[in-house]
Amino acid sequence: MNASPVVAAPTAASRGFGIVGASAENRIALCLALVSTLTRRGLRVAVLLSAPEGFDLDKPGKDSFEHRAAGASEVMISSEKRWALMHENDAETATAAAVTQRMAAVDLLLLEGEAAGAADSIVICRPEDGFPRGQEGHIVALVSTTAQPEIALPTFQPDDAEAMADFIIEHCVLRCGAARRE
């Protein structure tokens, strides 16, 4: 009797696709357009945003802040509509890989900016910024208003979220077997 192979549920990290480029404003705008497009197609999408050093959502005087200041390593806030977990990072838990392990399984995880790390990524390539060097192996497509004939990668106009979503879905299906929901 042959047993069926056991296939682990996909983790958020295994469905990661990066959105990179010099301008945080442009990365966020593209992420928002892609989230809207992808969720409209029925996919469950999560986003890991990059944050500057010292970033903190919490404010002194709030109960959650005071509990963290008192030494709690995690504080969870919960209401009828949503919950949020604030976790104090150390060197091991500060990586994108460690953070995404805590996320729910989704169809696609968009990794914005530095969070993209070594994930396959689409780069927003403005003429004034040029092509980012050092990431060539992870960049699989471009977003640009101008032709980039010297770069042999698929290129999308910044306002063409539908075509980019098609590309990302197809790329992730080929790379990691992401489920297609249409």
Order of alpha helices (4+ residues) and beta strands (2+ residues): beta-alpha-beta-alpha-beta-beta-alpha-beta-beta-beta-beta-alpha
